[in-house]
Amino acid sequence: MPALPLDDAGPYVAGAYLVFLALILLYVAIMAAKLQRIERELVELSEIAERRRERAAADEAERQAVPR
């Protein structure tokens, strides 16, 4: 015999599924927030690298323009 009659267990099973669903949604929300933060940082690093590349190209062009 089950610990709880099946007709009485329904609300507990539904509650357990709701808690599980809430935990899954919380996990997905946390992962989405982390992904957005990483994406922002990646864009920032890409911009820094592009500025350095442009500065290096300008410095090289300036060096080549100056006669020796």
C-alpha positions as CSV (number, residue, x, y, z in Angstrom):
1,M,0.0,0.0,0.0
2,P,1.4,3.5,-0.9
3,A,2.4,5.9,1.9
4,L,-0.3,8.2,0.8
5,P,-3.5,7.2,-1.1
6,L,-3.2,8.2,-4.8
7,D,-6.3,10.5,-4.6
8,D,-4.6,12.5,-1.8
9,A,-1.2,12.6,-3.4
10,G,-2.3,14.7,-6.4
11,P,-1.7,18.2,-4.9
12,Y,1.8,17.1,-3.6
13,V,2.8,15.8,-7.0
14,A,1.6,19.0,-8.6
15,G,3.5,21.1,-6.0
16,A,6.6,19.1,-6.6
17,Y,6.4,19.7,-10.4
18,L,5.8,23.4,-9.8
19,V,8.9,23.6,-7.5
20,F,10.9,21.8,-10.1
21,L,9.7,24.1,-12.9
22,A,10.5,27.2,-10.7
23,L,14.0,25.9,-10.2
24,I,14.5,25.2,-13.9
25,L,13.3,28.8,-14.7
26,L,15.6,30.3,-12.1
27,Y,18.6,28.3,-13.5
28,V,17.8,29.5,-17.0
29,A,17.4,33.1,-15.8
30,I,20.8,33.0,-14.0
31,M,22.5,31.5,-17.1
32,A,20.9,34.2,-19.4
33,A,22.2,36.9,-17.1
34,K,25.7,35.4,-17.1
35,L,25.6,35.1,-20.9
36,Q,24.6,38.7,-21.3
37,R,27.5,39.8,-19.0
38,I,30.0,37.7,-20.9
39,E,28.7,39.1,-24.2
40,R,29.1,42.7,-23.0
41,E,32.6,42.0,-21.8
42,L,33.5,40.4,-25.1
43,V,32.2,43.4,-27.1
44,E,34.2,45.7,-24.8
45,L,37.4,43.6,-25.3
46,S,36.8,43.5,-29.1
47,E,36.5,47.3,-29.1
48,I,39.7,47.7,-27.1
49,A,41.6,45.3,-29.5
50,E,40.3,47.3,-32.5
51,R,41.4,50.6,-31.1
52,R,44.9,49.1,-30.4
53,R,45.0,47.7,-33.9
54,E,44.1,51.1,-35.4
55,R,46.6,52.9,-33.1
56,A,49.4,50.4,-34.1
57,A,48.5,50.9,-37.8
58,A,48.6,54.7,-37.5
59,D,52.0,54.5,-35.6
60,E,53.4,52.3,-38.4
61,A,52.1,54.6,-41.1
62,E,53.7,57.5,-39.3
63,R,57.0,55.7,-38.9
64,Q,57.0,54.9,-42.6
65,A,56.2,58.5,-43.6
66,V,59.1,60.0,-41.7
67,P,62.2,59.9,-43.9
68,R,65.4,58.6,-42.4
